[in-house]
Amino acid sequence: MHILVIEDDLKLLRLYTKVLRSAGYHVSQAATIHAAREMLAQHTFDVAIFDMTIGYHTGNELISQFPYLQSKGMRLIVISGQDKHKAACEAIGVDYYLKPISNAQLLAAVDSVTVRH
């Protein structure tokens, strides 16, 4: 399973990547929206894990892309420090978690979306 982690907090990006790789997942990283778009154009991912604010890009910009990514079969997980986009994400079937998230919660979130699909 190939997972793309999109997180501009480099400490969290490294942590999420380490946890997921230690569980046996193939993980790619993007710290910017530009890098994420390049990765999405070049590779196929089973799961993408997003922060809702990446640099100057806000949740609304990201949410507008979610239906397209879902149509490609990608499962999406949002991990954010704010809950203001939670209802919009859940309305389109995107799991939403508030930071901080434990290692066990991160792995359970990935397991949850992969079991459902």
N, C-alpha and C positions, 0 to 999 in steps of 0.2 A: 504494500500500500504506500502510495506516494502522497506526502502531505506538504503543503506550502504554508509556512508561517510568515505572516505579514505583521510586523511589530516594529515601531520606531524607537522603542526603548531597548537599546542594545543588550542591556543586562537581562531583560525578560526574553528577548529573542534567543539569546544563548541558552537560558534556562529551559525554555519550552523545547528548543531543539535537542538539548541534552536528554531531557526526560523522555521525549518521544523516540529518539534514537536508541536509548537504553531499553525501550520496550519493543524494539525490533522494527520500527517504522523507518522508511526512507524519507528524509526531510530535506526540503529546500527552504532557503530563507530569503526574505526581502525586507529591507528596512525603510524603503520608500515606495510610494505608489508607482513611480516610474519603473523601479526595479520589479515590482509585482506584475505590472502590465507586460514587461518583457518576458518574465518567467511564464506567465499565463499564455503568451503567444507562442512560446517555444516548446512548452512541455504540457503533458496531460497530468492532472492531479486528481486524486480521489477525494481529498479533503483540503479545504483552505481554512486557516484560522486567522481571523482578522482582529485588529484593534480598530475601534471606530473613529479614532482621530489619529491620522498619520501625517505628521508634518502640518502643512496648511490645509490638508484635505480633510473634510468633515464627513460625518456619518451619512448625511444625505447623498453625497456623491457616491459613496460606497454602496449604499442600499440600492441605488438605481441600477447597479451592475449585477446585483445578486440574482435576479430572475434569469438573466442570460447565462451566468455561471451554472445555475441549477439545471438549466436546459441541456447543458453539456454533461450532466450526470455528476457534477461535483457537489459534495456535501459541504455545508458552510457552518462554521462556528464563530461567534463573535465573543471576544473577551475584552471588556471595556471597563474603564474606571467610572463611567457614568451610565445611568440607566435610562436616559432620555430617548434612546432609540429602541429600547427593548420591545415595546408594543409593535412598532413597525416591522422589526425583524421577525418576531414571533408570528405576525400575521401572514408572512410569506414563507413560513416554515424554517426559519433560521434560528438555531439554538443560541441563546444569549446568556453569558455569564459575567458577573461582576468581578473585577479585580479587588483584592488579590484572590487568585485561584490556586489551590494546592496542587501538588504533583498528581495526587490520586484523583482529584476532580478533573484535571486536564485529560488524564488517560480515560476516565469514565466518560467524558464528553465525546472523545473520539470513538470509543467503543459504542456509545449510544447512537451516534449518527451512522456508523457503519452497519450496525445491526438492523436499523430501520430501513435501510435501502438495499 
